[in-house]
Amino acid sequence: MFKTVLLCALFTSKLYSQTVTLSTLNWPPFIGNNLKKNGVVAEVVREALKIKGHELKLEFEDWDTSVSRSKSGKTDGLFPEYFDESRRTDFIFSDAFMSSPLVLAVKKGSKVSYSGNISDIEKIKIGVVKGYVNTIDIDTSKKINKTQVASDLANLLKVSGGKIDAAVIDETVAKDIITNIAKQLKDNISFLRPTLEDKMFYIAWSNKGKNQKNLISDFNFGLKTIKKTGLFDKILKEFE
């Protein structure tokens, strides 16, 4: 009886399986077209979707383009995305599957300080990457002097060059940039404490995509499954 039920479940998964196309960006060490298996974030999503028989196809663009393409339904969605209430008109968010700290990066020796109160940064110039979700306070504040930049690397270089006072950036991404791309910044950048927020990662499924209700359900189910079976932890360990 059990074998019959299992075979039926597998058959059903294959019957309704599809290639899921998600927009993303090169954001090492989490995801990238030149990373092993496209990075840990891609592998988690790939294996979660595979539970229901789906295959993952990635489209790498700058983040602003990724948001635009998925918003219009040209792809099924985008990831890794931070939750943003204002984007729920265009996207449905999956269950969260990973997290990483968002911080303020400053030039070493800077007098800029942050106590956890948003008013601390209302009198300085901060860099934010175009198209990125940051924190609710930063994104909605009209008092903060925000400068849009093209990339996380550009953000750090502007801090180092004194063109902005602080950069809003994922700490893990910033450290990867300093270690592997802009080694000259090693002794020139520091990260303020406390962190701005521990940001959760989601798939933002496009409201204009096809079969979205089933895909969201399948991904969330697959994510729970790989966590229960230990595969999720095995993937994280592989990319340590």
C-alpha positions as a LaTeX table, in Angstrom:
\begin{tabular}{lrrr}
\hline
Residue & $x$ (\AA) & $y$ (\AA) & $z$ (\AA) \\
\hline
Met1 & 0.00 & 0.00 & 0.00 \\
Phe2 & 2.79 & 2.41 & 0.96 \\
Lys3 & 4.63 & 1.75 & $-2.31$ \\
Thr4 & 1.45 & 2.46 & $-4.26$ \\
Val5 & 0.94 & 5.82 & $-2.48$ \\
Leu6 & 4.60 & 6.75 & $-3.00$ \\
Leu7 & 4.48 & 5.93 & $-6.71$ \\
Cys8 & 1.30 & 7.98 & $-7.10$ \\
Ala9 & 2.93 & 10.94 & $-5.35$ \\
Leu10 & 6.00 & 10.74 & $-7.57$ \\
Phe11 & 3.88 & 10.44 & $-10.69$ \\
Thr12 & 1.80 & 13.46 & $-9.69$ \\
Ser13 & 4.94 & 15.53 & $-9.01$ \\
Lys14 & 6.36 & 14.71 & $-12.44$ \\
Leu15 & 3.03 & 15.33 & $-14.13$ \\
Tyr16 & 2.81 & 18.90 & $-12.86$ \\
Ser17 & 6.53 & 19.67 & $-12.80$ \\
Gln18 & 7.90 & 22.56 & $-14.82$ \\
Thr19 & 11.01 & 24.65 & $-15.39$ \\
Val20 & 10.90 & 27.53 & $-12.93$ \\
Thr21 & 12.66 & 30.66 & $-14.21$ \\
Leu22 & 13.78 & 33.07 & $-11.52$ \\
Ser23 & 15.50 & 36.41 & $-11.89$ \\
Thr24 & 18.52 & 37.03 & $-9.71$ \\
Leu25 & 21.84 & 38.86 & $-9.55$ \\
Asn26 & 25.50 & 38.14 & $-9.01$ \\
Trp27 & 25.74 & 38.54 & $-5.24$ \\
Pro28 & 28.67 & 36.48 & $-3.95$ \\
Pro29 & 29.06 & 34.55 & $-1.78$ \\
Phe30 & 25.32 & 33.77 & $-1.79$ \\
Ile31 & 24.63 & 33.51 & $-5.51$ \\
Gly32 & 26.48 & 34.02 & $-8.80$ \\
Asn33 & 26.80 & 32.64 & $-12.31$ \\
Asn34 & 30.47 & 31.76 & $-11.70$ \\
Leu35 & 30.03 & 30.20 & $-8.26$ \\
Lys36 & 29.94 & 26.47 & $-7.58$ \\
Lys37 & 26.34 & 25.33 & $-8.19$ \\
Asn38 & 25.57 & 29.06 & $-8.51$ \\
Gly39 & 26.05 & 29.48 & $-4.75$ \\
Val40 & 24.36 & 28.34 & $-1.56$ \\
Val41 & 21.16 & 30.33 & $-2.08$ \\
Ala42 & 20.64 & 28.89 & $-5.55$ \\
Glu43 & 21.32 & 25.36 & $-4.32$ \\
Val44 & 18.80 & 25.62 & $-1.48$ \\
Val45 & 16.11 & 26.86 & $-3.86$ \\
Arg46 & 17.05 & 24.29 & $-6.51$ \\
Glu47 & 16.81 & 21.35 & $-4.11$ \\
Ala48 & 13.56 & 22.60 & $-2.55$ \\
Leu49 & 11.93 & 22.88 & $-5.98$ \\
Lys50 & 13.30 & 19.49 & $-7.00$ \\
Ile51 & 11.25 & 17.80 & $-4.27$ \\
Lys52 & 8.17 & 18.39 & $-6.41$ \\
Gly53 & 9.98 & 17.65 & $-9.66$ \\
His54 & 10.63 & 21.23 & $-10.77$ \\
Glu55 & 13.85 & 22.36 & $-12.46$ \\
Leu56 & 15.40 & 25.75 & $-11.72$ \\
Lys57 & 16.54 & 28.14 & $-14.45$ \\
Leu58 & 18.37 & 31.31 & $-13.41$ \\
Glu59 & 18.49 & 34.65 & $-15.24$ \\
Phe60 & 21.32 & 36.85 & $-13.99$ \\
Glu61 & 20.85 & 40.61 & $-14.36$ \\
Asp62 & 21.49 & 43.70 & $-12.29$ \\
Trp63 & 18.96 & 43.79 & $-9.46$ \\
Asp64 & 16.90 & 46.65 & $-10.82$ \\
Thr65 & 16.41 & 44.76 & $-14.11$ \\
Ser66 & 15.61 & 41.54 & $-12.22$ \\
Val67 & 12.87 & 43.32 & $-10.28$ \\
Ser68 & 11.44 & 44.80 & $-13.48$ \\
Arg69 & 11.45 & 41.52 & $-15.44$ \\
Ser70 & 9.84 & 39.49 & $-12.68$ \\
Lys71 & 7.34 & 42.23 & $-11.88$ \\
Ser72 & 6.12 & 42.17 & $-15.48$ \\
Gly73 & 5.84 & 38.36 & $-15.49$ \\
Lys74 & 8.76 & 37.75 & $-17.86$ \\
Thr75 & 10.14 & 35.41 & $-15.19$ \\
Asp76 & 8.33 & 33.51 & $-12.44$ \\
Gly77 & 9.87 & 35.62 & $-9.70$ \\
Leu78 & 13.11 & 36.84 & $-8.18$ \\
Phe79 & 15.39 & 35.96 & $-5.29$ \\
Pro80 & 17.02 & 36.34 & $-2.85$ \\
Glu81 & 14.65 & 39.14 & $-1.90$ \\
Tyr82 & 14.03 & 40.88 & 1.40 \\
Phe83 & 10.44 & 41.20 & 2.52 \\
Asp84 & 8.87 & 44.54 & 1.64 \\
Glu85 & 5.20 & 45.25 & 2.31 \\
Ser86 & 5.03 & 47.72 & $-0.59$ \\
Arg87 & 6.01 & 44.98 & $-3.06$ \\
Arg88 & 3.09 & 42.73 & $-2.16$ \\
Thr89 & 1.03 & 44.43 & $-4.89$ \\
Asp90 & 3.35 & 42.81 & $-7.45$ \\
Phe91 & 4.75 & 39.78 & $-5.64$ \\
Ile92 & 3.80 & 36.93 & $-3.31$ \\
Phe93 & 6.53 & 36.05 & $-0.86$ \\
Ser94 & 7.59 & 32.48 & $-0.13$ \\
Asp95 & 8.54 & 31.19 & 3.28 \\
Ala96 & 11.91 & 32.57 & 4.39 \\
Phe97 & 14.82 & 30.21 & 3.76 \\
Met98 & 18.03 & 31.97 & 4.92 \\
Ser99 & 19.15 & 35.19 & 6.58 \\
Ser100 & 22.11 & 37.56 & 6.83 \\
Pro101 & 22.86 & 40.80 & 8.71 \\
Leu102 & 22.33 & 44.18 & 7.06 \\
Val103 & 24.78 & 46.76 & 8.38 \\
Leu104 & 26.23 & 50.22 & 7.97 \\
Ala105 & 29.75 & 50.17 & 6.51 \\
Val106 & 31.88 & 53.22 & 7.27 \\
Lys107 & 35.42 & 54.35 & 6.67 \\
Lys108 & 37.74 & 53.30 & 9.46 \\
Gly109 & 38.30 & 56.17 & 11.84 \\
Ser110 & 34.97 & 57.74 & 10.91 \\
Lys111 & 33.09 & 59.64 & 13.61 \\
Val112 & 29.79 & 58.19 & 12.39 \\
Ser113 & 28.07 & 56.15 & 15.09 \\
Tyr114 & 24.86 & 54.18 & 15.30 \\
Ser115 & 23.05 & 53.29 & 18.51 \\
Gly116 & 20.10 & 51.55 & 16.88 \\
Asn117 & 18.13 & 54.78 & 16.59 \\
Ile118 & 17.41 & 55.87 & 13.02 \\
Ser119 & 17.88 & 59.52 & 14.01 \\
Asp120 & 21.61 & 58.79 & 14.34 \\
Ile121 & 21.97 & 58.69 & 10.57 \\
Glu122 & 19.62 & 61.51 & 9.58 \\
Lys123 & 22.45 & 64.03 & 9.31 \\
Ile124 & 24.84 & 61.96 & 7.21 \\
Lys125 & 24.96 & 60.84 & 3.58 \\
Ile126 & 24.35 & 57.12 & 3.08 \\
Gly127 & 24.59 & 54.95 & $-0.03$ \\
Val128 & 21.89 & 52.50 & $-1.08$ \\
Val129 & 21.96 & 50.25 & $-4.14$ \\
Lys130 & 19.33 & 51.08 & $-6.74$ \\
Gly131 & 16.43 & 48.63 & $-6.59$ \\
Tyr132 & 17.40 & 47.12 & $-3.22$ \\
Val133 & 15.04 & 46.86 & $-0.27$ \\
Asn134 & 16.80 & 48.09 & 2.87 \\
Thr135 & 14.92 & 48.69 & 6.13 \\
Ile136 & 11.48 & 50.25 & 6.45 \\
Asp137 & 12.93 & 53.24 & 8.32 \\
Ile138 & 15.62 & 53.90 & 5.74 \\
Asp139 & 13.43 & 53.34 & 2.71 \\
Thr140 & 10.57 & 55.52 & 3.93 \\
Ser141 & 12.46 & 58.29 & 5.71 \\
Lys142 & 12.48 & 61.71 & 4.07 \\
Lys143 & 15.08 & 62.98 & 6.53 \\
Ile144 & 17.90 & 60.61 & 5.53 \\
Asn145 & 20.18 & 61.82 & 2.75 \\
Lys146 & 20.29 & 58.78 & 0.47 \\
Thr147 & 22.52 & 58.41 & $-2.58$ \\
Gln148 & 21.68 & 55.64 & $-5.05$ \\
Val149 & 24.59 & 53.60 & $-6.37$ \\
Ala150 & 24.82 & 50.89 & $-9.02$ \\
Ser151 & 26.26 & 48.08 & $-6.89$ \\
Asp152 & 27.52 & 46.98 & $-3.48$ \\
Leu153 & 31.09 & 47.42 & $-4.71$ \\
Ala154 & 30.36 & 51.00 & $-5.78$ \\
Asn155 & 28.83 & 51.62 & $-2.36$ \\
Leu156 & 31.98 & 50.50 & $-0.55$ \\
Leu157 & 34.26 & 52.45 & $-2.88$ \\
Lys158 & 32.26 & 55.63 & $-2.25$ \\
Val159 & 32.64 & 55.12 & 1.49 \\
Ser160 & 36.38 & 54.54 & 1.13 \\
Gly161 & 36.72 & 57.61 & $-1.09$ \\
Gly162 & 34.82 & 59.82 & 1.33 \\
Lys163 & 31.99 & 60.54 & $-1.11$ \\
Ile164 & 29.40 & 59.15 & 1.30 \\
Asp165 & 29.51 & 58.66 & 5.07 \\
Ala166 & 28.09 & 55.14 & 5.23 \\
Ala167 & 26.87 & 52.32 & 3.00 \\
Val168 & 23.85 & 50.13 & 3.68 \\
Ile169 & 25.07 & 46.66 & 2.81 \\
Asp170 & 24.83 & 42.97 & 3.64 \\
Glu171 & 27.82 & 42.27 & 5.88 \\
Thr172 & 28.58 & 38.85 & 4.38 \\
Val173 & 28.53 & 40.30 & 0.86 \\
Ala174 & 30.70 & 43.24 & 1.91 \\
Lys175 & 33.31 & 40.95 & 3.45 \\
Asp176 & 33.36 & 38.81 & 0.30 \\
Ile177 & 33.91 & 41.90 & $-1.85$ \\
Ile178 & 36.78 & 43.04 & 0.38 \\
Thr179 & 38.36 & 39.58 & 0.41 \\
Asn180 & 38.02 & 38.71 & $-3.27$ \\
Ile181 & 37.47 & 41.86 & $-5.33$ \\
Ala182 & 38.60 & 45.05 & $-3.60$ \\
Lys183 & 41.41 & 43.95 & $-1.32$ \\
Gln184 & 42.58 & 47.54 & $-1.02$ \\
Leu185 & 39.57 & 48.16 & 1.22 \\
Lys186 & 40.68 & 45.61 & 3.85 \\
Asp187 & 42.10 & 48.18 & 6.25 \\
Asn188 & 39.76 & 50.97 & 5.25 \\
Ile189 & 36.24 & 49.71 & 6.03 \\
Ser190 & 34.55 & 48.84 & 9.31 \\
Phe191 & 31.02 & 47.79 & 10.22 \\
Leu192 & 28.93 & 49.56 & 12.83 \\
Arg193 & 27.12 & 47.79 & 15.62 \\
Pro194 & 24.33 & 47.11 & 16.27 \\
Thr195 & 23.33 & 45.72 & 12.89 \\
Leu196 & 20.47 & 47.43 & 11.08 \\
Glu197 & 18.50 & 44.21 & 10.85 \\
Asp198 & 18.89 & 40.47 & 10.35 \\
Lys199 & 17.33 & 40.20 & 6.90 \\
Met200 & 15.48 & 37.07 & 5.84 \\
Phe201 & 15.73 & 35.78 & 2.25 \\
Tyr202 & 12.60 & 34.97 & 0.24 \\
Ile203 & 11.51 & 34.14 & $-3.28$ \\
Ala204 & 9.26 & 36.95 & $-4.49$ \\
Trp205 & 6.88 & 35.21 & $-6.89$ \\
Ser206 & 5.45 & 37.44 & $-9.61$ \\
Asn207 & 1.70 & 38.03 & $-9.46$ \\
Lys208 & 1.75 & 37.90 & $-13.27$ \\
Gly209 & 3.41 & 34.51 & $-13.48$ \\
Lys210 & 1.73 & 31.26 & $-14.44$ \\
Asn211 & 0.81 & 28.52 & $-11.96$ \\
Gln212 & 2.08 & 30.67 & $-9.09$ \\
Lys213 & $-0.22$ & 29.24 & $-6.42$ \\
Asn214 & 1.10 & 25.73 & $-7.03$ \\
Leu215 & 4.73 & 26.87 & $-7.32$ \\
Ile216 & 4.59 & 28.73 & $-4.02$ \\
Ser217 & 3.04 & 25.73 & $-2.31$ \\
Asp218 & 5.54 & 23.35 & $-3.90$ \\
Phe219 & 8.55 & 25.46 & $-2.91$ \\
Asn220 & 7.38 & 25.92 & 0.67 \\
Phe221 & 6.70 & 22.18 & 0.92 \\
Gly222 & 10.10 & 21.37 & $-0.57$ \\
Leu223 & 11.84 & 23.75 & 1.82 \\
Lys224 & 10.22 & 22.10 & 4.83 \\
Thr225 & 11.15 & 18.69 & 3.43 \\
Ile226 & 14.86 & 19.41 & 2.90 \\
Lys227 & 15.01 & 20.82 & 6.41 \\
Lys228 & 13.37 & 17.73 & 7.89 \\
Thr229 & 15.63 & 15.35 & 5.97 \\
Gly230 & 18.82 & 17.22 & 6.87 \\
Leu231 & 19.59 & 18.17 & 3.26 \\
Phe232 & 19.27 & 21.88 & 4.08 \\
Asp233 & 21.99 & 21.69 & 6.75 \\
Lys234 & 24.13 & 19.56 & 4.43 \\
Ile235 & 23.94 & 22.27 & 1.75 \\
Leu236 & 24.91 & 25.00 & 4.22 \\
Lys237 & 27.88 & 22.94 & 5.40 \\
Glu238 & 28.99 & 22.33 & 1.82 \\
Phe239 & 29.28 & 26.08 & 1.25 \\
Glu240 & 30.93 & 27.04 & 4.53 \\
\hline
\end{tabular}
